[in-house]
């Protein structure tokens, strides 16, 4: 028979997850929004929000983007809610009102008709992203003319849209 002795002086009690108050959880309580309501509104899983709310995970870029869009958070608020997250590489910006957005001309290398081709095929951004094997945030940024796609991304998108590469100028004119 084996006997195991435990020194209780070094043992640390486990915190009850319900008592951990992260800045994100406090913020949700302050604005009166339930995790379930935010999950539905931001199209995020309840589990992801649960893990963020209890400090069990750091948000990924796409999650931060969804949260800033739906909660209309500023960069400073994101830093306050998620102090452990390094935002130096890419910070999701809240969406500007349509009237405030700069319009790209057709001669601009950023102009594209991706949204038109996607909608003609009745695909959501998420569906096109899944079919092309790229992130749906990338689709959003390309459609919103905030990002110029790489040639490899253009090939993936054309393949997913079932278009030959010869039609690249129709989808991405001037590119």
Secondary structure, 3 states (H helix, E strand, C coil): CCCCCCCCCCCCCCCCHHHCCCHHHHHHHHHCCCHHHHHHHHCCCHHHHHHHHCCCCCCCHHHHHHHHHHHCCCHHHHHHHCCCCCCCCCCCCCCCCHHHCCCCCCCCCCCCCHHHHHHHCCCCHHHHHHHHCCCHHHHHHHHCCCCCCCHHHHHHHHHHCCCCHHHHHHHCCCC
